[in-house]
Amino acid sequence: MNEQPLLPGLRSELEPGEPVFVLRARDPLAPHLAALWAALRKGDTASAVSIFSDTVSDPGYAYHHGEGNANDPQVASASAKAQDMNKWREAHGLVHFGLHTV
């Protein structure tokens, strides 16, 4: 694993053992997921629903993210990371939103 921080100061802001998930710009879902995250953090549910709907209805979505990715190690890693994040949050007494992982 690369020990260099991905963003300046990131390492100093992390709690010990805190899981991190990073999306790179080359991932076609990255801009959509970043926009979705921002809308949800702002509490803008209407925009979040619109972003999600636009993303999954785009013909490119089905082409790049079909059932053929079910065995992709990155997909398995992301699912495991989501579970790790929930476990970390629970261990630190943080609110759990009932995330369902695949």
N, CA, C and O atoms as a printed pandas DataFrame, in Angstrom:
     atom_number atom_name residue_name chain_id  residue_number  x_coord  y_coord  z_coord
0              1         N          MET        A               1    0.839   -1.183    0.000
1              2        CA          MET        A               1    0.000    0.000    0.000
2              3         C          MET        A               1    0.880    1.240    0.000
3              4         O          MET        A               1    1.889    1.287    0.703
4              5         N          ASN        A               2    0.512    2.216   -0.763
5              6        CA          ASN        A               2    1.256    3.464   -0.841
6              7         C          ASN        A               2    1.071    4.238    0.462
7              8         O          ASN        A               2   -0.057    4.548    0.845
8              9         N          GLU        A               3    2.165    4.550    1.138
9             10        CA          GLU        A               3    2.097    5.255    2.413
10            11         C          GLU        A               3    2.056    6.770    2.247
11            12         O          GLU        A               3    1.921    7.490    3.236
12            13         N          GLN        A               4    2.169    7.263    1.030
13            14        CA          GLN        A               4    2.104    8.700    0.797
14            15         C          GLN        A               4    0.655    9.159    0.858
15            16         O          GLN        A               4   -0.226    8.499    0.306
16            17         N          PRO        A               5    0.396   10.290    1.526
17            18        CA          PRO        A               5   -0.990   10.773    1.563
18            19         C          PRO        A               5   -1.481   11.149    0.177
19            20         O          PRO        A               5   -0.739   11.713   -0.628
20            21         N          LEU        A               6   -2.738   10.832   -0.089
21            22        CA          LEU        A               6   -3.321   11.149   -1.382
22            23         C          LEU        A               6   -3.615   12.634   -1.513
23            24         O          LEU        A               6   -3.540   13.196   -2.605
24            25         N          LEU        A               7   -3.945   13.257   -0.410
25            26        CA          LEU        A               7   -4.216   14.683   -0.384
26            27         C          LEU        A               7   -3.400   15.292    0.748
27            28         O          LEU        A               7   -3.240   14.665    1.795
28            29         N          PRO        A               8   -2.883   16.497    0.557
29            30        CA          PRO        A               8   -2.112   17.113    1.645
30            31         C          PRO        A               8   -2.946   17.182    2.924
31            32         O          PRO        A               8   -4.086   17.646    2.907
32            33         N          GLY        A               9   -2.382   16.728    4.001
33            34        CA          GLY        A               9   -3.048   16.786    5.289
34            35         C          GLY        A               9   -4.003   15.648    5.570
35            36         O          GLY        A               9   -4.472   15.515    6.700
36            37         N          LEU        A              10   -4.308   14.820    4.584
37            38        CA          LEU        A              10   -5.286   13.746    4.800
38            39         C          LEU        A              10   -4.854   12.826    5.925
39            40         O          LEU        A              10   -5.649   12.510    6.811
40            41         N          ARG        A              11   -3.623   12.402    5.901
41            42        CA          ARG        A              11   -3.139   11.461    6.903
42            43         C          ARG        A              11   -3.304   12.025    8.308
43            44         O          ARG        A              11   -3.683   11.290    9.220
44            45         N          SER        A              12   -3.028   13.315    8.505
45            46        CA          SER        A              12   -3.129   13.902    9.840
46            47         C          SER        A              12   -4.577   14.059   10.296
47            48         O          SER        A              12   -4.827   14.198   11.494
48            49         N          GLU        A              13   -5.533   14.040    9.374
49            50        CA          GLU        A              13   -6.939   14.194    9.730
50            51         C          GLU        A              13   -7.618   12.864   10.030
51            52         O          GLU        A              13   -8.715   12.846   10.587
52            53         N          LEU        A              14   -6.990   11.759    9.674
53            54        CA          LEU        A              14   -7.594   10.442    9.877
54            55         C          LEU        A              14   -7.425    9.984   11.316
55            56         O          LEU        A              14   -6.391   10.208   11.946
56            57         N          GLU        A              15   -8.469    9.338   11.818
57            58        CA          GLU        A              15   -8.375    8.661   13.107
58            59         C          GLU        A              15   -7.604    7.362   12.875
59            60         O          GLU        A              15   -7.607    6.838   11.761
60            61         N          PRO        A              16   -6.946    6.834   13.906
61            62        CA          PRO        A              16   -6.246    5.560   13.734
62            63         C          PRO        A              16   -7.191    4.475   13.243
63            64         O          PRO        A              16   -8.257    4.261   13.820
64            65         N          GLY        A              17   -6.795    3.793   12.177
65            66        CA          GLY        A              17   -7.581    2.705   11.620
66            67         C          GLY        A              17   -8.808    3.127   10.827
67            68         O          GLY        A              17   -9.589    2.278   10.397
68            69         N          GLU        A              18   -8.987    4.438   10.629
69            70        CA          GLU        A              18  -10.179    4.900    9.911
70            71         C          GLU        A              18  -10.087    4.521    8.426
71            72         O          GLU        A              18   -9.133    4.899    7.746
72            73         N          PRO        A              19  -11.084    3.772    7.925
73            74        CA          PRO        A              19  -11.062    3.380    6.516
74            75         C          PRO        A              19  -11.302    4.576    5.588
75            76         O          PRO        A              19  -12.031    5.509    5.926
76            77         N          VAL        A              20  -10.679    4.525    4.429
77            78        CA          VAL        A              20  -10.816    5.574    3.414
78            79         C          VAL        A              20  -11.135    4.907    2.082
79            80         O          VAL        A              20  -10.597    3.847    1.760
80            81         N          PHE        A              21  -12.006    5.533    1.325
81            82        CA          PHE        A              21  -12.349    5.051   -0.016
82            83         C          PHE        A              21  -12.047    6.174   -0.998
83            84         O          PHE        A              21  -12.487    7.307   -0.803
84            85         N          VAL        A              22  -11.303    5.866   -2.045
85            86        CA          VAL        A              22  -10.880    6.882   -3.012
86            87         C          VAL        A              22  -11.394    6.505   -4.399
87            88         O          VAL        A              22  -11.275    5.359   -4.833
88            89         N          LEU        A              23  -11.964    7.485   -5.077
89            90        CA          LEU        A              23  -12.348    7.323   -6.482
90            91         C          LEU        A              23  -11.413    8.167   -7.334
91            92         O          LEU        A              23  -11.143    9.327   -7.023
92            93         N          ARG        A              24  -10.931    7.574   -8.401
93            94        CA          ARG        A              24  -10.078    8.319   -9.323
94            95         C          ARG        A              24  -10.923    8.842  -10.474
95            96         O          ARG        A              24  -11.946    8.253  -10.821
96            97         N          ALA        A              25  -10.496    9.935  -11.054
97            98        CA          ALA        A              25  -11.253   10.587  -12.123
98            99         C          ALA        A              25  -11.463    9.685  -13.331
99           100         O          ALA        A              25  -12.423    9.873  -14.078
100          101         N          ARG        A              26  -10.598    8.724  -13.533
101          102        CA          ARG        A              26  -10.756    7.842  -14.706
102          103         C          ARG        A              26  -11.949    6.902  -14.578
103          104         O          ARG        A              26  -12.402    6.339  -15.574
104          105         N          ASP        A              27  -12.465    6.725  -13.350
105          106        CA          ASP        A              27  -13.657    5.906  -13.164
106          107         C          ASP        A              27  -14.854    6.698  -13.675
107          108         O          ASP        A              27  -15.095    7.808  -13.201
108          109         N          PRO        A              28  -15.616    6.156  -14.635
109          110        CA          PRO        A              28  -16.727    6.918  -15.200
110          111         C          PRO        A              28  -17.815    7.272  -14.186
111          112         O          PRO        A              28  -18.589    8.201  -14.419
112          113         N          LEU        A              29  -17.888    6.559  -13.081
113          114        CA          LEU        A              29  -18.878    6.885  -12.058
114          115         C          LEU        A              29  -18.401    7.971  -11.091
115          116         O          LEU        A              29  -19.219    8.558  -10.382
116          117         N          ALA        A              30  -17.113    8.245  -11.049
117          118        CA          ALA        A              30  -16.552    9.147  -10.046
118          119         C          ALA        A              30  -17.229   10.518   -9.984
119          120         O          ALA        A              30  -17.614   10.939   -8.893
120          121         N          PRO        A              31  -17.391   11.232  -11.096
121          122        CA          PRO        A              31  -18.006   12.554  -10.974
122          123         C          PRO        A              31  -19.451   12.492  -10.503
123          124         O          PRO        A              31  -19.916   13.375   -9.783
124          125         N          HIS        A              32  -20.159   11.443  -10.913
125          126        CA          HIS        A              32  -21.550   11.285  -10.494
126          127         C          HIS        A              32  -21.635   11.005   -8.992
127          128         O          HIS        A              32  -22.476   11.564   -8.287
128          129         N          LEU        A              33  -20.749   10.130   -8.521
129          130        CA          LEU        A              33  -20.780    9.781   -7.105
130          131         C          LEU        A              33  -20.333   10.949   -6.235
131          132         O          LEU        A              33  -20.859   11.137   -5.138
132          133         N          ALA        A              34  -19.371   11.736   -6.710
133          134        CA          ALA        A              34  -18.951   12.922   -5.961
134          135         C          ALA        A              34  -20.100   13.935   -5.884
135          136         O          ALA        A              34  -20.338   14.530   -4.833
136          137         N          ALA        A              35  -20.800   14.124   -6.988
137          138        CA          ALA        A              35  -21.944   15.046   -7.004
138          139         C          ALA        A              35  -23.070   14.522   -6.113
139          140         O          ALA        A              35  -23.715   15.297   -5.406
140          141         N          LEU        A              36  -23.305   13.221   -6.144
141          142        CA          LEU        A              36  -24.329   12.610   -5.300
142          143         C          LEU        A              36  -23.979   12.796   -3.827
143          144         O          LEU        A              36  -24.836   13.170   -3.026
144          145         N          TRP        A              37  -22.729   12.537   -3.470
145          146        CA          TRP        A              37  -22.280   12.720   -2.094
146          147         C          TRP        A              37  -22.489   14.168   -1.641
147          148         O          TRP        A              37  -22.991   14.417   -0.545
148          149         N          ALA        A              38  -22.099   15.118   -2.497
149          150        CA          ALA        A              38  -22.242   16.537   -2.153
150          151         C          ALA        A              38  -23.710   16.903   -1.933
151          152         O          ALA        A              38  -24.042   17.606   -0.979
152          153         N          ALA        A              39  -24.577   16.430   -2.809
153          154        CA          ALA        A              39  -26.006   16.736   -2.672
154          155         C          ALA        A              39  -26.558   16.142   -1.381
155          156         O          ALA        A              39  -27.331   16.797   -0.682
156          157         N          LEU        A              40  -26.175   14.922   -1.060
157          158        CA          LEU        A              40  -26.649   14.286    0.165
158          159         C          LEU        A              40  -26.119   15.005    1.405
159          160         O          LEU        A              40  -26.849   15.185    2.380
160          161         N          ARG        A              41  -24.860   15.413    1.370
161          162        CA          ARG        A              41  -24.291   16.128    2.515
162          163         C          ARG        A              41  -24.979   17.469    2.743
163          164         O          ARG        A              41  -25.104   17.926    3.880
164          165         N          LYS        A              42  -25.428   18.100    1.647
165          166        CA          LYS        A              42  -26.149   19.371    1.762
166          167         C          LYS        A              42  -27.597   19.162    2.180
167          168         O          LYS        A              42  -28.289   20.118    2.529
168          169         N          GLY        A              43  -28.053   17.924    2.145
169          170        CA          GLY        A              43  -29.449   17.645    2.458
170          171         C          GLY        A              43  -30.372   17.931    1.294
171          172         O          GLY        A              43  -31.580   18.085    1.476
172          173         N          ASP        A              44  -29.810   18.003    0.099
173          174        CA          ASP        A              44  -30.582   18.290   -1.109
174          175         C          ASP        A              44  -31.029   16.974   -1.742
175          176         O          ASP        A              44  -30.454   16.512   -2.727
176          177         N          THR        A              45  -32.055   16.392   -1.159
177          178        CA          THR        A              45  -32.532   15.087   -1.597
178          179         C          THR        A              45  -33.005   15.102   -3.045
179          180         O          THR        A              45  -32.764   14.148   -3.785
180          181         N          ALA        A              46  -33.673   16.173   -3.454
181          182        CA          ALA        A              46  -34.175   16.246   -4.829
182          183         C          ALA        A              46  -33.021   16.172   -5.826
183          184         O          ALA        A              46  -33.108   15.453   -6.821
184          185         N          SER        A              47  -31.947   16.907   -5.565
185          186        CA          SER        A              47  -30.789   16.852   -6.467
186          187         C          SER        A              47  -30.139   15.477   -6.428
187          188         O          SER        A              47  -29.716   14.958   -7.461
188          189         N          ALA        A              48  -30.058   14.886   -5.242
189          190        CA          ALA        A              48  -29.446   13.563   -5.118
190          191         C          ALA        A              48  -30.223   12.534   -5.933
191          192         O          ALA        A              48  -29.629   11.720   -6.640
192          193         N          VAL        A              49  -31.533   12.571   -5.837
193          194        CA          VAL        A              49  -32.369   11.641   -6.605
194          195         C          VAL        A              49  -32.187   11.889   -8.096
195          196         O          VAL        A              49  -32.101   10.942   -8.878
196          197         N          SER        A              50  -32.130   13.134   -8.486
197          198        CA          SER        A              50  -31.945   13.482   -9.899
198          199         C          SER        A              50  -30.588   12.997  -10.415
199          200         O          SER        A              50  -30.496   12.433  -11.505
200          201         N          ILE        A              51  -29.546   13.219   -9.629
201          202        CA          ILE        A              51  -28.201   12.770  -10.029
202          203         C          ILE        A              51  -28.172   11.255  -10.170
203          204         O          ILE        A              51  -27.647   10.729  -11.150
204          205         N          PHE        A              52  -28.738   10.554   -9.189
205          206        CA          PHE        A              52  -28.761    9.096   -9.239
206          207         C          PHE        A              52  -29.547    8.613  -10.458
207          208         O          PHE        A              52  -29.098    7.730  -11.189
208          209         N          SER        A              53  -30.715    9.199  -10.666
209          210        CA          SER        A              53  -31.565    8.807  -11.793
210          211         C          SER        A              53  -30.865    9.047  -13.125
211          212         O          SER        A              53  -30.873    8.184  -14.003
212          213         N          ASP        A              54  -30.260   10.222  -13.270
213          214        CA          ASP        A              54  -29.538   10.539  -14.508
214          215         C          ASP        A              54  -28.385    9.569  -14.739
215          216         O          ASP        A              54  -28.119    9.161  -15.869
216          217         N          THR        A              55  -27.704    9.206  -13.649
217          218        CA          THR        A              55  -26.548    8.311  -13.774
218          219         C          THR        A              55  -26.965    6.927  -14.245
219          220         O          THR        A              55  -26.395    6.399  -15.199
220          221         N          VAL        A              56  -27.952    6.335  -13.587
221          222        CA          VAL        A              56  -28.314    4.954  -13.928
222          223         C          VAL        A              56  -29.131    4.857  -15.214
223          224         O          VAL        A              56  -29.237    3.774  -15.790
224          225         N          SER        A              57  -29.710    5.965  -15.674
225          226        CA          SER        A              57  -30.457    5.926  -16.928
226          227         C          SER        A              57  -29.583    6.247  -18.133
227          228         O          SER        A              57  -30.027    6.095  -19.271
228          229         N          ASP        A              58  -28.367    6.682  -17.908
229          230        CA          ASP        A              58  -27.436    6.981  -19.002
230          231         C          ASP        A              58  -27.040    5.670  -19.682
231          232         O          ASP        A              58  -26.654    4.720  -19.001
232          233         N          PRO        A              59  -27.130    5.600  -21.016
233          234        CA          PRO        A              59  -26.759    4.358  -21.714
234          235         C          PRO        A              59  -25.334    3.901  -21.413
235          236         O          PRO        A              59  -25.057    2.702  -21.414
236          237         N          GLY        A              60  -24.443    4.829  -21.160
237          238        CA          GLY        A              60  -23.064    4.468  -20.841
238          239         C          GLY        A              60  -22.939    3.733  -19.522
239          240         O          GLY        A              60  -22.008    2.951  -19.331
240          241         N          TYR        A              61  -23.867    3.977  -18.611
241          242        CA          TYR        A              61  -23.836    3.312  -17.312
242          243         C          TYR        A              61  -23.966    1.795  -17.480
243          244         O          TYR        A              61  -23.171    1.029  -16.935
244          245         N          ALA        A              62  -24.970    1.381  -18.236
245          246        CA          ALA        A              62  -25.195   -0.053  -18.458
246          247         C          ALA        A              62  -24.015   -0.680  -19.187
247          248         O          ALA        A              62  -23.642   -1.820  -18.907
248          249         N          TYR        A              63  -23.428    0.061  -20.121
249          250        CA          TYR        A              63  -22.299   -0.466  -20.897
250          251         C          TYR        A              63  -21.096   -0.726  -19.989
251          252         O          TYR        A              63  -20.450   -1.769  -20.093
252          253         N          HIS        A              64  -20.796    0.227  -19.095
253          254        CA          HIS        A              64  -19.602    0.128  -18.255
254          255         C          HIS        A              64  -19.837   -0.608  -16.938
255          256         O          HIS        A              64  -18.882   -1.060  -16.307
256          257         N          HIS        A              65  -21.091   -0.733  -16.518
257          258        CA          HIS        A              65  -21.331   -1.243  -15.174
258          259         C          HIS        A              65  -22.405   -2.323  -15.149
259          260         O          HIS        A              65  -23.322   -2.287  -14.329
260          261         N          GLY        A              66  -22.279   -3.259  -16.035
261          262        CA          GLY        A              66  -23.262   -4.338  -16.088
262          263         C          GLY        A              66  -22.911   -5.483  -15.167
263          264         O          GLY        A              66  -22.023   -5.373  -14.323
264          265         N          GLU        A              67  -23.614   -6.571  -15.339
265          266        CA          GLU        A              67  -23.411   -7.748  -14.493
266          267         C          GLU        A              67  -22.014   -8.343  -14.656
267          268         O          GLU        A              67  -21.563   -9.105  -13.800
268          269         N          GLY        A              68  -21.332   -8.006  -15.737
269          270        CA          GLY        A              68  -19.979   -8.517  -15.948
270          271         C          GLY        A              68  -18.996   -8.050  -14.901
271          272         O          GLY        A              68  -17.900   -8.600  -14.791
272          273         N          ASN        A              69  -19.370   -7.037  -14.125
273          274        CA          ASN        A              69  -18.492   -6.522  -13.080
274          275         C          ASN        A              69  -18.723   -7.189  -11.731
275          276         O          ASN        A              69  -18.081   -6.825  -10.746
276          277         N          ALA        A              70  -19.630   -8.161  -11.672
277          278        CA          ALA        A              70  -19.976   -8.793  -10.393
278          279         C          ALA        A              70  -18.763   -9.441   -9.729
279          280         O          ALA        A              70  -18.688   -9.480   -8.501
280          281         N          ASN        A              71  -17.829   -9.940  -10.502
281          282        CA          ASN        A              71  -16.647  -10.600   -9.941
282          283         C          ASN        A              71  -15.405   -9.711   -9.968
283          284         O          ASN        A              71  -14.297  -10.188   -9.722
284          285         N          ASP        A              72  -15.578   -8.449  -10.260
285          286        CA          ASP        A              72  -14.459   -7.507  -10.298
286          287         C          ASP        A              72  -13.900   -7.341   -8.887
287          288         O          ASP        A              72  -14.656   -7.044   -7.962
288          289         N          PRO        A              73  -12.589   -7.528   -8.701
289          290        CA          PRO        A              73  -12.011   -7.386   -7.366
290          291         C          PRO        A              73  -12.205   -5.987   -6.772
291          292         O          PRO        A              73  -12.287   -5.841   -5.552
292          293         N          GLN        A              74  -12.280   -4.966   -7.620
293          294        CA          GLN        A              74  -12.502   -3.614   -7.106
294          295         C          GLN        A              74  -13.911   -3.474   -6.530
295          296         O          GLN        A              74  -14.110   -2.762   -5.545
296          297         N          VAL        A              75  -14.878   -4.141   -7.133
297          298        CA          VAL        A              75  -16.245   -4.110   -6.626
298          299         C          VAL        A              75  -16.297   -4.809   -5.266
299          300         O          VAL        A              75  -16.915   -4.306   -4.328
300          301         N          ALA        A              76  -15.649   -5.963   -5.164
301          302        CA          ALA        A              76  -15.604   -6.683   -3.890
302          303         C          ALA        A              76  -14.892   -5.852   -2.831
303          304         O          ALA        A              76  -15.313   -5.822   -1.675
304          305         N          SER        A              77  -13.819   -5.182   -3.221
305          306        CA          SER        A              77  -13.074   -4.343   -2.286
306          307         C          SER        A              77  -13.920   -3.171   -1.796
307          308         O          SER        A              77  -13.886   -2.835   -0.612
308          309         N          ALA        A              78  -14.680   -2.548   -2.698
309          310        CA          ALA        A              78  -15.537   -1.421   -2.314
310          311         C          ALA        A              78  -16.636   -1.878   -1.358
311          312         O          ALA        A              78  -16.956   -1.170   -0.404
312          313         N          SER        A              79  -17.214   -3.051   -1.604
313          314        CA          SER        A              79  -18.236   -3.585   -0.703
314          315         C          SER        A              79  -17.648   -3.854    0.677
315          316         O          SER        A              79  -18.263   -3.545    1.697
316          317         N          ALA        A              80  -16.453   -4.433    0.696
317          318        CA          ALA        A              80  -15.782   -4.701    1.970
318          319         C          ALA        A              80  -15.445   -3.391    2.683
319          320         O          ALA        A              80  -15.563   -3.298    3.905
320          321         N          LYS        A              81  -15.027   -2.386    1.922
321          322        CA          LYS        A              81  -14.692   -1.088    2.514
322          323         C          LYS        A              81  -15.925   -0.449    3.133
323          324         O          LYS        A              81  -15.832    0.146    4.206
324          325         N          ALA        A              82  -17.074   -0.558    2.483
325          326        CA          ALA        A              82  -18.315   -0.011    3.041
326          327         C          ALA        A              82  -18.641   -0.699    4.366
327          328         O          ALA        A              82  -19.048   -0.041    5.323
328          329         N          GLN        A              83  -18.465   -2.004    4.423
329          330        CA          GLN        A              83  -18.699   -2.740    5.667
330          331         C          GLN        A              83  -17.706   -2.311    6.742
331          332         O          GLN        A              83  -18.077   -2.130    7.901
332          333         N          ASP        A              84  -16.435   -2.150    6.350
333          334        CA          ASP        A              84  -15.409   -1.697    7.296
334          335         C          ASP        A              84  -15.752   -0.317    7.851
335          336         O          ASP        A              84  -15.568   -0.052    9.039
336          337         N          MET        A              85  -16.253    0.558    6.981
337          338        CA          MET        A              85  -16.620    1.902    7.419
338          339         C          MET        A              85  -17.771    1.855    8.424
339          340         O          MET        A              85  -17.750    2.567    9.427
340          341         N          ASN        A              86  -18.774    1.018    8.156
341          342        CA          ASN        A              86  -19.884    0.870    9.100
342          343         C          ASN        A              86  -19.391    0.343   10.445
343          344         O          ASN        A              86  -19.799    0.838   11.496
344          345         N          LYS        A              87  -18.524   -0.649   10.414
345          346        CA          LYS        A              87  -17.989   -1.216   11.655
346          347         C          LYS        A              87  -17.182   -0.163   12.416
347          348         O          LYS        A              87  -17.290   -0.063   13.638
348          349         N          TRP        A              88  -16.378    0.620   11.701
349          350        CA          TRP        A              88  -15.569    1.656   12.335
350          351         C          TRP        A              88  -16.471    2.714   12.967
351          352         O          TRP        A              88  -16.236    3.143   14.096
352          353         N          ARG        A              89  -17.507    3.134   12.229
353          354        CA          ARG        A              89  -18.430    4.145   12.749
354          355         C          ARG        A              89  -19.141    3.625   13.999
355          356         O          ARG        A              89  -19.271    4.352   14.984
356          357         N          GLU        A              90  -19.596    2.385   13.967
357          358        CA          GLU        A              90  -20.275    1.802   15.123
358          359         C          GLU        A              90  -19.331    1.731   16.323
359          360         O          GLU        A              90  -19.730    2.027   17.449
360          361         N          ALA        A              91  -18.081    1.339   16.079
361          362        CA          ALA        A              91  -17.095    1.244   17.158
362          363         C          ALA        A              91  -16.787    2.604   17.773
363          364         O          ALA        A              91  -16.346    2.686   18.919
364          365         N          HIS        A              92  -17.019    3.667   17.012
365          366        CA          HIS        A              92  -16.746    5.020   17.491
366          367         C          HIS        A              92  -18.017    5.779   17.868
367          368         O          HIS        A              92  -17.991    6.998   18.038
368          369         N          GLY        A              93  -19.133    5.052   17.999
369          370        CA          GLY        A              93  -20.382    5.653   18.450
370          371         C          GLY        A              93  -20.994    6.646   17.487
371          372         O          GLY        A              93  -21.712    7.555   17.903
372          373         N          LEU        A              94  -20.718    6.483   16.204
373          374        CA          LEU        A              94  -21.259    7.402   15.199
374          375         C          LEU        A              94  -22.558    6.860   14.618
375          376         O          LEU        A              94  -22.798    5.652   14.625
376          377         N          VAL        A              95  -23.377    7.751   14.125
377          378        CA          VAL        A              95  -24.695    7.396   13.595
378          379         C          VAL        A              95  -24.543    6.423   12.433
379          380         O          VAL        A              95  -23.679    6.575   11.570
380          381         N          HIS        A              96  -25.399    5.438   12.444
381          382        CA          HIS        A              96  -25.433    4.440   11.366
382          383         C          HIS        A              96  -26.725    4.645   10.581
383          384         O          HIS        A              96  -27.809    4.651   11.164
384          385         N          PHE        A              97  -26.620    4.810    9.286
385          386        CA          PHE        A              97  -27.782    5.117    8.447
386          387         C          PHE        A              97  -28.432    3.883    7.841
387          388         O          PHE        A              97  -29.301    4.012    6.980
388          389         N          GLY        A              98  -28.040    2.709    8.262
389          390        CA          GLY        A              98  -28.657    1.507    7.723
390          391         C          GLY        A              98  -28.191    1.162    6.327
391          392         O          GLY        A              98  -28.974    0.664    5.519
392          393         N          LEU        A              99  -26.916    1.421    6.026
393          394        CA          LEU        A              99  -26.360    1.128    4.706
394          395         C          LEU        A              99  -26.416   -0.369    4.431
395          396         O          LEU        A              99  -26.003   -1.192    5.248
396          397         N          HIS        A             100  -26.936   -0.690    3.265
397          398        CA          HIS        A             100  -26.976   -2.079    2.835
398          399         C          HIS        A             100  -25.858   -2.287    1.818
399          400         O          HIS        A             100  -25.846   -1.640    0.771
400          401         N          THR        A             101  -24.940   -3.164    2.111
401          402        CA          THR        A             101  -23.831   -3.409    1.191
402          403         C          THR        A             101  -24.116   -4.648    0.372
403          404         O          THR        A             101  -24.877   -5.529    0.772
404          405         N          VAL        A             102  -23.482   -4.688   -0.783
405          406        CA          VAL        A             102  -23.666   -5.822   -1.685
406          407         C          VAL        A             102  -22.491   -6.758   -1.612
407          408         O          VAL        A             102  -22.469   -7.775   -2.305
